[in-house]
């Protein structure tokens, strides 16, 4: 089982603490996270992916999470 941090706040400390808590509980946590941002919801409303917002920094965060999913699947099947 893998956990993705989605709809998290913008506090890097809170994100780090959430990631640490899950890891200490023995869970695997994907790299990257999706912040709670209107831009992600707007992209979805317009039929676009989380990597297709109007903001490059948010797109990079979403790309990191997506790549982490791909890498995890590749490790399982490789």
Secondary structure, 3 states (H helix, E strand, C coil): CEEEEEEECCCHHHHHHHHHHHHHCCCEEEEEEEECCHHHHHHHHCCCCHHHCCCHHHHHHHHHHHHHHHHHHHHHHC
